[in-house]
Structure formats: C-alpha cells, structure tokens
Amino acid sequence: MHTKNYIAVEDKYGAHNYHPLDVVITKAKGIWVWDVDGRKYLDFLSAYSAVNQGHCHPRIIKALKSQLDHVTLTSRAFRNDQWPMLAKELCQMTGYDMVLPMNSGAEAVETAIKTSRKWGYQKKGIPQDQAEVIACENNFHGRTIAVISFSTEPLYRRDFGPFAPGFKIIPFNDVEALEKAITPNTAAFLVEPYQAEAGILIPAEGYLKRTKEICEKNNVLFIADEIQTGLGRTGKLFACEHEGFKPDVAVIGKSLGGGCYPISAVLSTNEILGVFKPGEHGSTFGGNPLACAVAREALCVIKDEKLVQNAAKQGRYFIKKLRTIKSKHIKDVRGKGLLIGVELKPEAGGARRFCEALKDVGLLCKETHEQVIRFAPPLIIKKEELDWAFDRIKEVFNKLEN
C-alpha cells in the first residue's frame, strides 16, 4: 500500500484524536526515517523527545532482544532481576535516594501528585483531604482527568468535566504569584522547567532557583516535570541543573525507554517516597523487566556517547544559525540545548503550513500552539546534519516569504 492508502485506513478505523502530518513511516535508523513510498526524512521531533538516543539504537535494540529471551513481565507480585539494578543506576546517575517506576509520563505525574499529597498529610500535617498543589498556566503534564483539571488549555478540558479539586493555577515565570498562592495547605509546586508544549517557553534566569527557595521556606515540595526536558535534551541531564539546584521530586519518562519501550519514573528522597506502604500505589507493568533492561541501556548510551554534552554544543550552534534567517514571518527563536522553538508572527499563517513544507523537503517537525515550530532532533545529531536541516529550513522560509 501507499501513503494515501494507509491514511484512508487510519481515518476510517482510528479515533481522530490526533492531527498528524501526512507521512507514513515504516523504517527508522538514527536520525533518519523512511516512509512507505521510500522517501527519506530527517526526524526533527524525536517523538516529542522520546528518541533522544536516535531511532533503533543498536545497543538498546540488543538489550531489548536479549531480555525478550528471558522474561518480559512478572508484575510487582514477584521480584525480577532488572528493576533493582535500574533503580540503583538511576539513583547513582541522578543523586536521588529512591525511584518509583511507572509506564507513561502522565502516570508518573499522577504518582508525583499522590506522593506530595501523602507527604503533606503525613509529614507536614496538612488536614486530611485539604492538600493543595500549585501548577502553572499553559502547562502540559498529560491527558488524564486529574492532570487536565489543572490545565489552562480549553481544548484539553472542553467536554471532559467535572474536574478534580485541590489544584491552584498561577502564571508561569512569576515568582510573586507563587508566593501569594502558597497557604499552610500547599503540599507541592509542580512545574515544567521549560514549557515545551506551550511553545518552548524559557523562564527568566533565576526564576526556577527562586521558586525552589520559596518552596523550601514554606515547606512545600518542588516537583519538576522533566519528562521532555530531562535526560539531556536541554544540554544538562536535568533542566533544573541550569540554575544549579536539585528538585525535591523529579519526574522522567520518554527517552528513559530509549524510543523502544514505555517507562517513566519518579525520583526523590527516602523521606518523600518513603511515605508509600505496600498496596497504596502501583502498576502491573511498572518496573517490568523488559522496560527496565531497555532503560538501563538507554541510560548507558546517554552517558557513554556524551549526549548531554552534544545537546549543549549542537544546540548553541543551531540556535545561533537559526537566528541568521531573515524573514518577515519570524518573531523569535528561543531554546535550550536541542529543544528549540521558532515563533512566527500571527500574519505568517500558522506554523502548520511551514511544517508541511518542511516535510516536502525531507525534514519532519511539528507545530505547537499554532504559531511555533518545534525543532528537537535526536541528541546524536552532528553539525553536518544540522547544516543539512538548516539549508532546508532557510529554503522553506524563503519560499513562503510572500
């Protein structure tokens, strides 16, 4: 079958909860993907940063295949030999004491929220069922009912109520708003260090560190959603490292599975994650040996291939290069590491048409919030490949200038 045939089948039988570009991928390797008609593209989205190590990394594929021959699932009713080793290696790599494994990013965010509430009741003394969690406007933490309860995106909320209580929403990048919102019942402040889905929004320098200090002063947990920004994407292992501090709780996912298998995790201290007792929280697939074997190798690849350092180096280079494009349509170019957004002016006609034009010249990326093109290639990318991408980006902007 050809591209149009697959699209027709998907549109007929698949729920229409996505609006993908019309490319049907059948093969991938490193930074490149191929469609069913044999066309080759550079992947400049990395499955929303889930493929930081590149597609089908041979070491990760080898670990996956090897584990398939042994055991794939035990549930947490029994122990397995992969989960404890992943927990140890994650703690040694990140400096945290304890890990709680889940499968998806949204599950991990919900786990962090449950953790903060239980900590609030048991450690802080918040009256039962009165705990509050503060989140930021324009956040994206997932799609579950609890998570969309503190979303400010109408599309994510419309027709999905009633919503879960216990959340306050404040402006992002506003220190005073956090100070005013905190009450004796505040258990946690949940924030993405850089808001990716909102359009690659980077807060003012010092914002993250100052909000962490405010949380410490008020005995409030600082929860960093590092699902997209973590594990090297921004040129540090965690984005919060750019301001020199460690969150009380870090939530990771996406590239933890090396683009091969879903796995997420909540990282914290013994005091915080230690509030859980057997039976109070869990997941049949959380910590399964197949996911853990993959994640162990995925972390090794990040370390051994110096992907964090490469993201920092190549990101600086590419952002500087993008800023040389002279176009009446470009309002701003911003980012950290290889998480980059090109914001267009309203009269540009939306980012979607630019992404479609880029697809036609062999570059796959995606619009976010209508006016922003997100560039987030695998962290293995080299300067020559970025130059290849830049030539096509410049070509498209020149073509759509009028």
C-alpha positions as CSV (number, residue, x, y, z in Angstrom):
1,M,0.0,0.0,0.0
2,H,1.0,3.6,-0.5
3,T,0.8,6.6,1.8
4,K,-2.7,7.6,0.8
5,N,-4.0,4.1,1.3
6,Y,-2.7,3.9,4.9
7,I,-4.1,7.4,5.7
8,A,-7.5,6.3,4.4
9,V,-7.5,3.2,6.6
10,E,-6.4,5.1,9.7
11,D,-9.0,7.8,9.1
12,K,-11.7,5.2,8.8
13,Y,-10.8,2.9,11.7
14,G,-8.7,5.0,14.1
15,A,-10.1,7.6,16.5
16,H,-9.4,11.1,15.3
17,N,-7.6,12.4,18.5
18,Y,-4.5,13.4,16.6
19,H,-3.8,15.6,13.5
20,P,-0.5,14.1,12.2
21,L,1.4,15.2,9.2
22,D,0.6,13.0,6.2
23,V,3.8,10.9,6.3
24,V,3.6,7.1,7.0
25,I,6.8,5.9,8.5
26,T,7.9,2.3,8.0
27,K,11.6,2.3,8.9
28,A,13.9,4.3,11.1
29,K,17.6,4.4,12.0
30,G,19.5,7.1,14.0
31,I,18.2,10.5,13.0
32,W,16.6,9.3,9.7
33,V,13.2,7.7,8.9
34,W,11.7,6.4,5.7
35,D,8.1,6.3,4.6
36,V,6.2,3.5,2.9
37,D,6.9,5.1,-0.5
38,G,10.7,5.0,0.0
39,R,11.2,8.7,0.8
40,K,13.8,9.6,3.4
41,Y,13.4,12.3,6.1
42,L,15.4,13.7,9.0
43,D,13.4,13.4,12.2
44,F,13.5,16.8,13.9
45,L,10.9,15.9,16.6
46,S,12.3,12.7,18.2
47,A,8.8,11.5,19.1
48,Y,8.5,14.5,21.4
49,S,12.0,13.8,22.9
50,A,11.4,10.1,23.5
51,V,14.0,9.2,20.9
52,N,17.0,11.2,22.3
53,Q,19.3,8.3,21.6
54,G,18.2,8.1,18.0
55,H,15.9,5.5,16.4
56,C,16.6,1.8,16.9
57,H,19.9,2.4,18.6
58,P,21.8,-0.9,18.2
59,R,22.8,-1.2,21.8
60,I,19.3,-0.6,23.1
61,I,17.8,-3.0,20.5
62,K,20.3,-5.6,21.6
63,A,19.3,-5.2,25.2
64,L,15.6,-5.4,24.2
65,K,16.1,-8.6,22.2
66,S,18.2,-10.2,24.9
67,Q,15.6,-9.6,27.6
68,L,12.9,-10.9,25.4
69,D,14.6,-14.3,25.6
70,H,14.5,-14.3,29.4
71,V,11.4,-12.7,31.0
72,T,9.2,-9.8,30.0
73,L,6.7,-9.4,32.8
74,T,6.4,-10.6,36.4
75,S,4.1,-7.9,37.8
76,R,5.2,-6.5,41.2
77,A,3.7,-9.5,43.0
78,F,7.2,-11.0,42.4
79,R,10.7,-9.5,42.1
80,N,12.8,-9.5,39.0
81,D,16.5,-9.0,38.4
82,Q,16.3,-5.9,36.2
83,W,14.2,-3.5,38.3
84,P,16.6,-3.2,41.3
85,M,19.6,-2.6,39.1
86,L,17.8,0.1,37.2
87,A,16.7,1.7,40.5
88,K,20.3,1.7,41.7
89,E,21.8,3.0,38.4
90,L,19.2,5.8,38.2
91,C,19.9,6.9,41.8
92,Q,23.7,6.8,41.2
93,M,23.3,8.8,38.0
94,T,20.9,11.5,39.4
95,G,21.8,11.7,43.0
96,Y,18.4,10.8,44.3
97,D,17.7,8.1,47.0
98,M,14.8,6.3,45.7
99,V,12.8,5.6,42.5
100,L,9.2,4.6,41.8
101,P,8.6,3.2,38.3
102,M,5.6,3.7,36.1
103,N,4.9,3.4,32.4
104,S,3.7,6.7,30.9
105,G,4.6,10.3,31.7
106,A,1.1,11.1,32.8
107,E,1.2,8.1,35.2
108,A,4.4,9.4,36.7
109,V,2.9,12.9,37.1
110,E,-0.1,11.5,38.9
111,T,2.3,9.5,41.0
112,A,4.2,12.6,42.0
113,I,0.9,14.4,42.9
114,K,-0.2,11.4,45.0
115,T,3.3,11.4,46.7
116,S,3.1,15.1,47.5
117,R,-0.4,14.8,49.0
118,K,0.5,11.8,51.2
119,W,3.7,13.6,52.2
120,G,1.7,16.7,53.0
121,Y,-0.6,14.7,55.3
122,Q,2.0,12.5,57.0
123,K,5.0,14.8,57.2
124,K,3.7,18.4,57.0
125,G,0.5,17.9,59.0
126,I,-2.0,19.2,56.4
127,P,-5.6,18.4,57.4
128,Q,-6.9,15.3,55.7
129,D,-8.3,16.0,52.1
130,Q,-7.2,19.6,52.2
131,A,-3.9,19.4,50.4
132,E,-3.3,21.8,47.5
133,V,-0.9,21.5,44.5
134,I,0.1,24.7,42.6
135,A,0.7,24.4,38.9
136,C,1.4,26.9,36.1
137,E,-0.7,28.3,33.3
138,N,0.0,26.8,29.8
139,N,1.3,23.6,31.4
140,F,1.3,20.2,29.8
141,H,1.6,17.3,32.2
142,G,-0.6,14.8,30.4
143,R,-4.1,13.9,29.5
144,T,-5.7,12.2,32.5
145,I,-8.7,13.7,34.2
146,A,-6.6,14.8,37.2
147,V,-4.0,16.4,35.0
148,I,-6.4,18.3,32.8
149,S,-8.1,19.5,35.9
150,F,-5.2,22.0,36.2
151,S,-4.7,22.6,32.5
152,T,-5.5,26.0,31.1
153,E,-5.8,24.8,27.5
154,P,-9.6,24.9,26.6
155,L,-9.1,22.1,24.0
156,Y,-7.9,19.7,26.7
157,R,-10.7,20.5,29.1
158,R,-13.8,21.1,27.0
159,D,-16.5,18.3,27.5
160,F,-14.3,16.4,29.9
161,G,-15.5,17.7,33.3
162,P,-16.2,17.6,36.2
163,F,-12.6,18.1,37.2
164,A,-10.6,17.0,40.2
165,P,-10.3,19.6,43.1
166,G,-7.2,20.5,45.0
167,F,-5.2,22.5,42.4
168,K,-4.3,26.2,42.0
169,I,-3.1,27.7,38.8
170,I,-0.7,30.6,38.6
171,P,1.2,32.4,35.8
172,F,4.4,30.7,34.6
173,N,7.6,32.8,35.2
174,D,6.0,34.8,38.0
175,V,7.8,34.4,41.4
176,E,5.4,36.7,43.3
177,A,2.4,34.7,42.1
178,L,3.8,31.6,43.7
179,E,4.5,33.4,47.0
180,K,0.9,34.7,47.1
181,A,-0.6,31.3,46.2
182,I,1.1,29.3,48.9
183,T,-1.0,28.5,52.0
184,P,-0.5,26.2,55.0
185,N,-2.2,23.5,53.0
186,T,0.1,23.7,50.0
187,A,1.9,20.4,49.5
188,A,3.7,21.0,46.3
189,F,4.6,23.3,43.4
190,L,4.5,21.3,40.1
191,V,6.3,22.9,37.1
192,E,8.0,22.2,33.8
193,P,11.4,23.9,33.9
194,Y,10.8,24.9,30.3
195,Q,7.3,24.7,28.9
196,A,7.7,22.6,25.7
197,E,4.1,22.1,24.6
198,A,3.3,25.8,25.3
199,G,5.8,26.9,22.6
200,I,9.3,26.3,24.1
201,L,8.8,29.0,26.8
202,I,12.0,29.6,28.8
203,P,11.6,31.5,32.1
204,A,13.7,34.4,33.2
205,E,17.1,33.5,34.6
206,G,16.8,32.8,38.3
207,Y,13.1,32.0,38.2
208,L,13.5,28.3,38.9
209,K,16.0,28.7,41.7
210,R,14.0,31.5,43.3
211,T,10.8,29.4,43.3
212,K,12.7,26.5,44.8
213,E,13.9,28.8,47.6
214,I,10.3,29.9,48.2
215,C,9.2,26.2,48.4
216,E,11.9,25.5,50.9
217,K,10.9,28.4,53.0
218,N,7.3,27.3,53.2
219,N,7.9,23.5,53.5
220,V,6.5,22.9,50.0
221,L,7.8,20.2,47.7
222,F,9.2,21.4,44.4
223,I,8.2,18.9,41.7
224,A,10.0,19.3,38.3
225,D,8.3,17.6,35.3
226,E,11.4,16.7,33.4
227,I,9.7,14.3,31.1
228,Q,10.6,16.3,27.9
229,T,13.4,18.4,29.3
230,G,15.2,15.7,31.2
231,L,17.9,13.2,30.3
232,G,20.0,15.6,28.2
233,R,17.5,17.4,26.0
234,T,18.4,20.9,27.2
235,G,22.2,20.4,27.4
236,K,22.1,19.3,31.1
237,L,21.0,15.9,32.5
238,F,18.0,17.8,34.0
239,A,16.9,21.3,33.0
240,C,16.9,22.5,36.6
241,E,20.7,22.0,36.6
242,H,21.0,25.1,34.5
243,E,20.2,27.0,37.7
244,G,22.3,24.8,40.0
245,F,19.7,23.0,42.1
246,K,18.0,19.6,42.5
247,P,14.2,19.5,42.8
248,D,12.6,17.6,45.7
249,V,10.9,15.4,43.2
250,A,11.8,14.8,39.5
251,V,9.5,13.2,37.0
252,I,11.1,11.5,34.0
253,G,9.9,9.4,31.1
254,K,10.0,9.5,27.3
255,S,13.7,8.8,26.4
256,L,14.2,6.7,29.6
257,G,12.8,4.0,27.3
258,G,15.3,4.8,24.5
259,G,12.4,5.1,22.0
260,C,11.9,1.3,22.3
261,Y,9.6,0.7,25.3
262,P,7.5,2.9,27.5
263,I,8.8,3.5,31.0
264,S,8.6,6.5,33.4
265,A,9.8,7.2,36.9
266,V,9.5,9.5,39.9
267,L,12.8,10.3,41.7
268,S,13.0,11.6,45.2
269,T,14.4,11.2,48.7
270,N,13.8,8.4,51.2
271,E,11.8,10.7,53.3
272,I,9.4,11.7,50.5
273,L,9.0,8.5,48.5
274,G,9.2,6.5,51.8
275,V,5.6,7.6,52.6
276,F,4.3,4.7,50.5
277,K,3.5,1.4,52.1
278,P,2.7,-1.8,50.2
279,G,-0.6,-1.7,48.4
280,E,-1.0,2.1,48.4
281,H,0.1,2.7,44.8
282,G,1.4,0.6,41.9
283,S,1.2,-0.6,38.4
284,T,1.2,-4.1,36.9
285,F,3.7,-3.1,34.2
286,G,5.6,-0.6,36.3
287,G,9.2,-1.8,36.8
288,N,8.7,-4.7,34.4
289,P,12.0,-6.4,33.4
290,L,11.7,-5.7,29.7
291,A,11.3,-2.0,30.3
292,C,14.0,-1.9,32.9
293,A,16.5,-3.7,30.7
294,V,15.9,-1.2,27.9
295,A,16.1,1.8,30.3
296,R,19.4,0.6,31.8
297,E,21.0,0.5,28.3
298,A,19.3,3.8,27.3
299,L,20.9,5.5,30.3
300,C,24.3,3.9,29.4
301,V,24.0,5.3,25.9
302,I,23.3,8.8,27.2
303,K,26.4,8.6,29.4
304,D,28.8,6.7,27.1
305,E,28.0,8.7,23.9
306,K,28.1,12.1,25.8
307,L,24.7,13.0,24.5
308,V,24.1,15.7,27.2
309,Q,27.3,17.5,26.1
310,N,26.4,17.1,22.4
311,A,23.0,18.6,23.0
312,A,24.6,21.6,24.7
313,K,27.2,22.1,21.9
314,Q,24.9,21.5,18.9
315,G,22.1,23.4,20.4
316,R,24.2,26.6,20.9
317,Y,25.4,26.2,17.3
318,F,22.0,25.6,15.8
319,I,20.1,28.4,17.7
320,K,22.8,30.9,16.6
321,K,22.4,29.7,13.0
322,L,18.6,29.9,13.0
323,R,18.8,33.5,14.2
324,T,20.6,34.4,11.0
325,I,17.5,33.7,8.9
326,K,16.0,37.0,7.8
327,S,12.2,36.5,7.4
328,K,9.3,38.8,8.0
329,H,7.5,35.8,9.4
330,I,9.8,35.0,12.3
331,K,9.1,36.7,15.7
332,D,11.5,34.9,17.9
333,V,14.0,32.0,18.0
334,R,14.5,30.5,21.5
335,G,15.5,27.3,23.3
336,K,18.0,25.4,25.4
337,G,20.2,22.7,24.1
338,L,18.3,20.9,21.3
339,L,14.8,22.0,22.5
340,I,14.2,24.9,20.1
341,G,11.2,26.9,19.1
342,V,10.8,29.3,16.2
343,E,7.8,31.5,16.9
344,L,6.0,33.0,13.9
345,K,4.1,36.3,13.7
346,P,0.3,36.0,13.5
347,E,0.3,37.1,9.9
348,A,2.6,34.1,8.9
349,G,-0.5,31.9,8.5
350,G,0.3,29.4,11.3
351,A,3.2,27.0,11.8
352,R,1.4,24.1,10.3
353,R,1.9,25.2,6.7
354,F,5.7,25.6,7.4
355,C,5.8,22.1,8.9
356,E,4.1,20.7,5.8
357,A,6.5,22.5,3.6
358,L,9.5,21.2,5.6
359,K,8.1,17.7,5.3
360,D,8.1,18.1,1.5
361,V,11.8,18.8,1.5
362,G,12.7,16.0,3.9
363,L,12.5,17.5,7.3
364,L,10.0,16.3,9.9
365,C,8.9,18.7,12.7
366,K,5.7,19.7,14.3
367,E,3.8,22.9,15.2
368,T,2.9,23.6,18.8
369,H,0.3,26.2,19.9
370,E,-0.3,27.2,16.2
371,Q,2.4,29.8,15.9
372,V,5.6,27.9,17.0
373,I,7.6,25.4,15.1
374,R,9.4,22.9,17.4
375,F,12.9,21.6,16.5
376,A,14.0,18.8,18.7
377,P,16.3,16.3,16.8
378,P,17.8,13.2,18.4
379,L,20.7,14.1,20.6
380,I,23.1,12.1,18.5
381,I,22.9,14.6,15.6
382,K,26.1,16.1,14.2
383,K,27.0,19.6,12.9
384,E,26.9,18.5,9.3
385,E,23.4,17.1,9.7
386,L,22.2,20.3,11.4
387,D,23.6,22.2,8.4
388,W,21.6,19.9,6.1
389,A,18.5,20.7,8.1
390,F,19.2,24.4,8.2
391,D,19.5,24.7,4.4
392,R,16.0,23.2,4.1
393,I,14.6,25.4,6.8
394,K,16.0,28.5,5.1
395,E,14.7,27.3,1.8
396,V,11.2,26.9,3.1
397,F,11.2,30.4,4.8
398,N,12.4,31.9,1.5
399,K,9.7,30.1,-0.4
400,L,6.9,31.1,2.0
401,E,8.2,34.7,2.4
402,N,5.5,36.1,0.2
